[in-house]
């Protein structure tokens, strides 16, 4: 089975799982693949929206039911949770709508929002809007990246695997960098 067939068969599922857990890099890659006609952009946006929305709802409820005691047992999260609680106190709606765009606190934020006792209905509505905006914007940016790459490089079909590899390596590097910072 070749790369194209793997992407066609499992791309949307991989995108859903990836955005459930993290997000940005896999969505940019999926947008790029949509620009190359391996995936369809509307389905990319929908899969990313569903994945990030479901993940954030899950982590919100984990925070709601596990709460502060759970956070206190995770010293690596302490600096981030303090920042998020601070931001929530000042800009609650903006934080819920925009936390996906804040690299480094994206994963812990829904948990902290749940622990802050925000209304589940309020979080649901704001999370829905924020997840949809994020999926459209980041998916479209990845899609545009593919078109720009083709304009710059001409026929990029022979370079697709290298561009895709560079995006994956870049994503792994960013994940590694933030993970190492947490451990220090």
N, C-alpha and C positions, 0 to 999 in steps of 0.2 A: 504494500500500500504506500502510495507516495504522499508527500506533504499536503498537496492540494486536497486529496481525498480525505485525509485526516481532519483537515480544517473544515471541510464541508460536512463531514459526519459528526464531529464532536466540538466544533468551534463555539456554537451557542451555549452548549452545556458547560464547556470550560470557562467561557465568559461569565456565565451565571455563578459558578462556583468561585471563580477568581474575584468577582466583585462582591460576593457575599463576604469573603474574607478580607480583601484589601481593596483593590480597585484600579487606580490610575493607569498603571503600566499595561495591564491586560486590556483595558478599554482602548487605549491608544493603539495597541497592536491590532485589536479587532477592527478599529476604524481604518487603520492602514490596510488590513486585509479586505475590508469592504471596498476600498478604493481600487483594489486589484481584482475585484469581482469574485473573490472567494466566498464572501459573506455579503448579505444585504444590509445596508446601513439602518433601515427602520427596525430590522430584527436585532441588530447589534444594540441599538439604543434600548429597545424593549428588554432584551436579555440583561443588559447592564442595569437598567432601572429596577427590574424585578430582583436581581441579585443583591444590589446595594440596599434596596428598601427592605428586603427580607432580613438581611444581615443586621441592619441597624435596628429594626424592630426587635429582633432576637436579643441583641446586646442591651437594648433599652430595658427589656423585661428582666434580663439577668441582673442588671444594675438595680432595678426596682426591688427585686426579691432578695438579692444577695447583699446589696447596699454597701454602706461605709465599712462595715467589718471586713468584707471581702477586699476592698480597696486598701485597707490598712495592712493587710497581709502581703501586699505586693509593693515592696519598696521601689522597684524599678518604675512603677507607675506614679509614684508620689509627686514628682515634679510636674508631670503632665496633668494629673488630676487637679492639682492646686491651680494651675493656669486655667483649666476648663471651668472649675467652680467660680473663679474670679470673673472670667468672661461671661458666664451665665448670669451672674449677679447683675452685671451692667447691661448686657445686650442679649437677652434670652432668645428672642425671635431670630436675630441675625446669626447667632451661633448655630441654632438648629438648621437654619436654611443654608448656612455656608461652611459648616465644619468639614465637609468632604473636600473642600478646596484648600484646607490648611494642612499641609504635609507635616507629619510628625505627631499630630494629635487626633487624626482621623479615626483610628481604631478605638481609642479609649473614650472618646466623647459620648457616643450613645449610652455607654455603660454609666458614665458620670451623670448624664442627663437623667437616666432612670433613677440613680441614687439620689438625685436632687429633688425627687418627688414631683416632677412636672406631671401635669395631667396627661394620661395616656392618649386621650382624644386630641389634645393640643399637639403632642409630639407626633401622632399619626398624621395629622393634616400637614404640619410643617415638614415632617420627614418626607412625605409624599411629594410635596412641591420641590423641596431641595434635591431629592434623589432624581426626580425627573429633569430638573434643570441641569444637574451634574452630568447625567447620562447623555443628554442632548449636546451639551457644550463640549465635553471631553471626547465623546464619540465623533462629533463633527470635526474637532481639531485633528484627531488621528486620521480621519478621512481626507481632510485637506492636506495633511502632511504627505500622504501618498500621492496626491496630485502634484504637489509642489516638487516632491522628489522626482516624479516623472518628467516634469518640465525642466528641471535642472540636469538630470542625467539622460534625457532622451528615453528611449525604450528601456525601462528598468526591469523587464522580466528576468534578464540574466543576473540582476543584482538583488532581486527580491529576497533571496535566502540570506544574503549578507545584511540587508537592511533589517529584516526580521530578527536576525541574530544579534545585531547591534541593539535593537530595542529590548530584546530579552536580557542581554548582558547588562544594559543600562538599568533595567528594572531590578535585576538581581543585585547590582552594585548599590542602588539606593536602599533596597531592603537590608542588605548587609550593613551599610553605613548606619542606618537608624537602629538596627539591632545592636551593633557594637556600642553605639552611644548609650543605649539603655543599660548595658552591662557595666559600664564604667562608673 
